Amino acid sequence: MKKEELTLTREWDKVFPKSEEVDHSKVTFANHFGITLAADMYMPKNAEGKLPAIAVSGPFGACKEQSSGLYAQEMARRGFLTVAFDPSFTGESGGFPRAMHSPDINVEDFQAAVDFLSCHPMVDPDRIGIIGICGWGGMALQTACIETRVKATVAVTMYDMSRVAGNGYFDSADNKEARKAARAAINAQRTEDYKNGSYVRQGGVVDPLPEDAPFFVKDYHDYYKTPRGYHVRSLNSNDGWCASSGTSLMNTRLFTYAGEIDSAVLLVHGEKAHSCYMSRDAFKLLRGDNKELFIVPDAVHTDLYDGGGKNAIPFDKIESFLRTYLK
């Protein structure tokens, strides 16, 4: 399969420390849209035999050097072969124009990672799971709706980006007039972009932070715009997504067939996260004894990006769940 030639950073440039219990390498694989994805692969040192494997991505607008890499390295330390990948058009992955997103392409990104893992000589293809964080938690759950090779899905601090795009935060703009105005603004921006031959970006997380910013904006700023989580290739840490990329999500509804997911699903969310309503509502769509909603006491949204300085990520629970269903 033909792949783009990507320029990959070889030195360690993550926002988290490197584990000496894990071997790390860079890998690439192509999706069905012809876009080559860049990933960090993590493998337990001295691994032998066929391993269970996990593909990890997210949050929405982050890069693999942030939360997804942290999750991937930790799960490798616990005995899984993992890949943390940059979605199409972002980070070190290919695709043009840059900083675009698409629910169809981004689900395909997860499936391409499963393609790669299924054919890796160290992976048991019958024991593959996925972990999605924030907006890619929603994409992971959407992937579980169609991807029968995935035996277990973990969605952490999950965002349903189609709900936010169509209804606004907290469903505050769930009406025809608001959606019409949003569509008109995006389409007007498309005209300007075409005239100018370039794509205006949305600006990432606001900086400097206004004093009257709502808590969830402060929460994002505390991760993406500080040494805690800032990365030069992270859209949220810098110029954000293309302003004209939102209509596909606005015109889509994820989880239409969530009730038909037969494989195992674990939804993990912070009790005090502004986004917790999305996991609670998504869980109501799921069917079967292999579905679980796990609420982390006192945790806010970004606490589950990196632990929030209080070890908020329930890695023991995630490992136990994956070992149960990746047999």
Secondary structure, 3 states (H helix, E strand, C coil): CCCCCCCCCCCCCCCCCCCCCEEEEEEEEECCCCCEEEEEEEEECCCCCCEEEEEEECCCCCCCCCHHHHHHHHHHHCCCEEEEECCCCCCCCCCCCCCCCCHHHHHHHHHHHHHHHHCCCCEEEEEEEEEEECHHHHHHHHHHHHCCCEEEEEEECCCCHHHHHHHCHHHCCCCHHHHHHHHHHHHHHHHHHHHHCCCCECCCCCCCCCCCCCHHHHHHHHHHCCCCCCCCCCCCCCCCCECCCCHHHHCCCCCCCHHHCCCEEEEEEECCCCCHHHHHHHHCCCCCCCEEEEEECCCCCCHHHHCCCCCCCCHHHHHHHHHHHCC
